[in-house]
Each structure stands twice: as C-alpha cells, then as structure tokens.
C-alpha cells in the first residue's frame, strides 16, 4: 500500500526513532508499504519518520543510480540491485575525506543542495530476521544510508547546508509546510488545513 509522505515541518521528522522489536505490530507490512511508497515516488531511500512513524527503520534501493553514465562500470554494478532494509541501525564510524553530492529528499520536494559526507561508513543494523550485523559501505551506497540514517536521528539534509543556502531556500521550505508544492506522489503537509 502506498502511504502519504510526510512533508518538511512536521515534528515527526525531528524525532529520534525508537528501537523496534520483533513484536512490533505489522512490521512486515510496514516494510512492504515503505518499499511501495518509495518506488511510487521514484526514491532510492525512505525512512519510517517520512511515513509518520518515529521508529528506527529505513529502506533503500540504489538501482536507479546504476544508470548514471558518469559512474564507472564497477560502481554501476555495485549500485544495481542493492536493496536493503535497516532496522535499529547504529552508525559506528564515518571516515575518509568528505565529498559533495547534490542531495534531495522526498519530504522536501523541489529542493536539492550539495551536501558533504564521508565516503566510508561502518554501521550496525539488523534486517527483518533481527540478527545484528556490522558492515562497511562506501560511495553512493554509503551516502544513501547516511541520508536515511539521519532521518531516524531527526536530522534532515537541509541541516547540513550553509546558513546562506538555508536562507536562500526559506521560501521553498515555507511553501512545503503550507502544502504549496507539486509532486507526483501523495504527501501530508504539517501547515495545510485539512492535511
């Protein structure tokens, strides 16, 4: 089922996600709905707060990036079919010289900005089996994970841009809060009457 995506300004996007247990109601259905919602919106990642749930859960599928002809064959191959569910993720380490990439967010439509992040991460998480694992990721996969991980920590990519750039996008952010934006997917806006 495709869920509405929560727009910028909603307090749920600023909450730190709560730890999930295997007994969490309808967890498998929630995960399936998040993938459906992400694909419907042409996204590469979606975190639970973006569908109104303040829990430590996000999903990613980097396949759309594998078509980028600016990437070398090895990176395109790595991105193709990389689909993963992250439950109760904990960032262990972010390392390497920061690099910039133009990021966007389904909760902040029509806003894209360059964001600096470390290229390599070590993250602890579990998938639907609730078996904890620790893995190292790099490149665009690491970036997508970092972006979605920030969501479960109550952080948005706009928090990582300069104060000048924040001032330049203020009007767009206000319009999103008020629901004065157009996107191809269903959204809920915090400041819009009747939400």
C-alpha positions as a Python dict, from the first residue, in 0.01 Angstrom:
ca = {
    (1, 'X'): (0, 0, 0),
    (2, 'X'): (130, 342, -94),
    (3, 'X'): (146, 576, 206),
    (4, 'X'): (149, 957, 205),
    (5, 'X'): (496, 1103, 258),
    (6, 'X'): (526, 1347, 548),
    (7, 'X'): (636, 1693, 436),
    (8, 'X'): (901, 1922, 581),
    (9, 'X'): (791, 2096, 900),
    (10, 'X'): (612, 1802, 1060),
    (11, 'X'): (754, 1734, 1411),
    (12, 'X'): (781, 1357, 1342),
    (13, 'X'): (1073, 1435, 1107),
    (14, 'X'): (1264, 1581, 1404),
    (15, 'X'): (1214, 1290, 1643),
    (16, 'X'): (1481, 1034, 1721),
    (17, 'X'): (1339, 697, 1622),
    (18, 'X'): (1253, 442, 1888),
    (19, 'X'): (1409, 94, 1882),
    (20, 'X'): (1195, -173, 1716),
    (21, 'X'): (1128, -521, 1849),
    (22, 'X'): (1023, -830, 1655),
    (23, 'X'): (680, -792, 1815),
    (24, 'X'): (623, -450, 1657),
    (25, 'X'): (271, -463, 1509),
    (26, 'X'): (252, -518, 1133),
    (27, 'X'): (628, -475, 1083),
    (28, 'X'): (648, -682, 763),
    (29, 'X'): (351, -494, 620),
    (30, 'X'): (505, -159, 719),
    (31, 'X'): (831, -250, 543),
    (32, 'X'): (644, -363, 229),
    (33, 'X'): (440, -40, 232),
    (34, 'X'): (758, 167, 268),
    (35, 'X'): (914, -1, -38),
    (36, 'X'): (589, 54, -236),
    (37, 'X'): (582, 418, -128),
    (38, 'X'): (950, 474, -213),
    (39, 'X'): (915, 318, -559),
    (40, 'X'): (595, 514, -630),
    (41, 'X'): (780, 838, -552),
    (42, 'X'): (1089, 732, -756),
    (43, 'X'): (1309, 746, -447),
    (44, 'X'): (1621, 548, -356),
    (45, 'X'): (1556, 550, 19),
    (46, 'X'): (1275, 607, 267),
    (47, 'X'): (1284, 627, 646),
    (48, 'X'): (996, 547, 880),
    (49, 'X'): (960, 910, 1002),
    (50, 'X'): (883, 1006, 641),
    (51, 'X'): (565, 798, 665),
    (52, 'X'): (481, 924, 1014),
    (53, 'X'): (649, 655, 1228),
    (54, 'X'): (916, 763, 1477),
    (55, 'X'): (1099, 429, 1476),
    (56, 'X'): (1449, 313, 1373),
    (57, 'X'): (1365, 174, 1031),
    (58, 'X'): (1464, 267, 678),
    (59, 'X'): (1473, 101, 338),
    (60, 'X'): (1694, 165, 37),
    (61, 'X'): (1727, 51, -322),
    (62, 'X'): (2008, 220, -515),
    (63, 'X'): (1920, 63, -852),
    (64, 'X'): (1813, 397, -1011),
    (65, 'X'): (2167, 531, -957),
    (66, 'X'): (2313, 239, -1156),
    (67, 'X'): (2200, 405, -1480),
    (68, 'X'): (2426, 708, -1421),
    (69, 'X'): (2671, 708, -1711),
    (70, 'X'): (2913, 932, -1517),
    (71, 'X'): (2988, 638, -1286),
    (72, 'X'): (3240, 371, -1376),
    (73, 'X'): (3124, 17, -1457),
    (74, 'X'): (3225, -120, -1115),
    (75, 'X'): (3020, 140, -926),
    (76, 'X'): (2721, 96, -1159),
    (77, 'X'): (2735, -280, -1097),
    (78, 'X'): (2759, -226, -719),
    (79, 'X'): (2450, 1, -721),
    (80, 'X'): (2242, -229, -944),
    (81, 'X'): (2001, -429, -729),
    (82, 'X'): (2137, -307, -395),
    (83, 'X'): (1819, -330, -188),
    (84, 'X'): (1826, -349, 190),
    (85, 'X'): (1613, -296, 500),
    (86, 'X'): (1781, -138, 804),
    (87, 'X'): (1626, -194, 1147),
    (88, 'X'): (1769, -40, 1467),
    (89, 'X'): (2070, 93, 1280),
    (90, 'X'): (2358, 249, 1471),
    (91, 'X'): (2635, 438, 1292),
    (92, 'X'): (2968, 311, 1426),
    (93, 'X'): (3209, 513, 1213),
    (94, 'X'): (3215, 761, 924),
    (95, 'X'): (3557, 812, 770),
    (96, 'X'): (3757, 944, 477),
    (97, 'X'): (3777, 1291, 325),
    (98, 'X'): (3433, 1446, 287),
    (99, 'X'): (3292, 1468, -65),
    (100, 'X'): (2997, 1657, -201),
    (101, 'X'): (2689, 1526, -377),
    (102, 'X'): (2368, 1701, -473),
    (103, 'X'): (2101, 1553, -244),
    (104, 'X'): (1724, 1575, -240),
    (105, 'X'): (1455, 1429, -18),
    (106, 'X'): (1102, 1302, -78),
    (107, 'X'): (987, 1500, 229),
    (108, 'X'): (1138, 1820, 85),
    (109, 'X'): (1024, 1823, -280),
    (110, 'X'): (1189, 2056, -532),
    (111, 'X'): (1484, 2132, -301),
    (112, 'X'): (1827, 1994, -390),
    (113, 'X'): (2157, 2106, -238),
    (114, 'X'): (2518, 1992, -224),
    (115, 'X'): (2589, 1805, 100),
    (116, 'X'): (2930, 1699, 233),
    (117, 'X'): (2960, 1349, 378),
    (118, 'X'): (3235, 1097, 449),
    (119, 'X'): (3274, 832, 178),
    (120, 'X'): (3301, 524, 402),
    (121, 'X'): (3078, 413, 688),
    (122, 'X'): (3061, 128, 936),
    (123, 'X'): (2707, 60, 1051),
    (124, 'X'): (2543, -191, 1283),
    (125, 'X'): (2188, -297, 1198),
    (126, 'X'): (1956, -589, 1151),
    (127, 'X'): (1721, -686, 874),
    (128, 'X'): (1380, -848, 919),
    (129, 'X'): (1541, -1152, 1086),
    (130, 'X'): (1656, -926, 1376),
    (131, 'X'): (2009, -1072, 1363),
    (132, 'X'): (2253, -786, 1431),
    (133, 'X'): (2536, -741, 1183),
    (134, 'X'): (2808, -485, 1125),
    (135, 'X'): (2901, -387, 770),
    (136, 'X'): (3115, -134, 587),
    (137, 'X'): (2974, 57, 288),
    (138, 'X'): (3122, 325, 65),
    (139, 'X'): (3044, 558, -223),
    (140, 'X'): (2684, 631, -320),
    (141, 'X'): (2553, 337, -118),
    (142, 'X'): (2711, 485, 196),
    (143, 'X'): (2565, 826, 110),
    (144, 'X'): (2210, 692, 73),
    (145, 'X'): (2247, 506, 404),
    (146, 'X'): (2381, 820, 576),
    (147, 'X'): (2091, 1029, 443),
    (148, 'X'): (1830, 778, 563),
    (149, 'X'): (2013, 720, 892),
    (150, 'X'): (1995, 1094, 957),
    (151, 'X'): (1615, 1070, 928),
    (152, 'X'): (1592, 821, 1216),
    (153, 'X'): (1807, 1064, 1418),
    (154, 'X'): (1573, 1357, 1344),
    (155, 'X'): (1821, 1522, 1103),
    (156, 'X'): (1738, 1648, 753),
    (157, 'X'): (1984, 1715, 471),
    (158, 'X'): (1894, 2085, 491),
    (159, 'X'): (2054, 2087, 838),
    (160, 'X'): (2388, 2015, 670),
    (161, 'X'): (2399, 2310, 430),
    (162, 'X'): (2542, 2658, 490),
    (163, 'X'): (2337, 2928, 661),
    (164, 'X'): (2341, 3129, 335),
    (165, 'X'): (2192, 2839, 139),
    (166, 'X'): (1935, 2786, 416),
    (167, 'X'): (1825, 3150, 380),
    (168, 'X'): (1800, 3109, 2),
    (169, 'X'): (1561, 2813, 31),
    (170, 'X'): (1346, 2955, 315),
    (171, 'X'): (1056, 3042, 82),
    (172, 'X'): (1054, 2691, -68),
    (173, 'X'): (1055, 2534, 279),
    (174, 'X'): (768, 2759, 392),
    (175, 'X'): (571, 2658, 81),
    (176, 'X'): (626, 2290, 162),
    (177, 'X'): (499, 2339, 518),
    (178, 'X'): (187, 2506, 377),
    (179, 'X'): (138, 2243, 108),
    (180, 'X'): (206, 2489, -175),
    (181, 'X'): (415, 2250, -379),
    (182, 'X'): (353, 1999, -654),
    (183, 'X'): (493, 1649, -670),
    (184, 'X'): (391, 1329, -844),
    (185, 'X'): (327, 1144, -515),
    (186, 'X'): (88, 1182, -222),
    (187, 'X'): (204, 1391, 74),
    (188, 'X'): (81, 1518, 411),
    (189, 'X'): (173, 1876, 497),
    (190, 'X'): (204, 2000, 854),
    (191, 'X'): (76, 2354, 796),
    (192, 'X'): (-200, 2275, 546),
    (193, 'X'): (-552, 2288, 678),
    (194, 'X'): (-720, 1951, 643),
    (195, 'X'): (-374, 1797, 594),
}
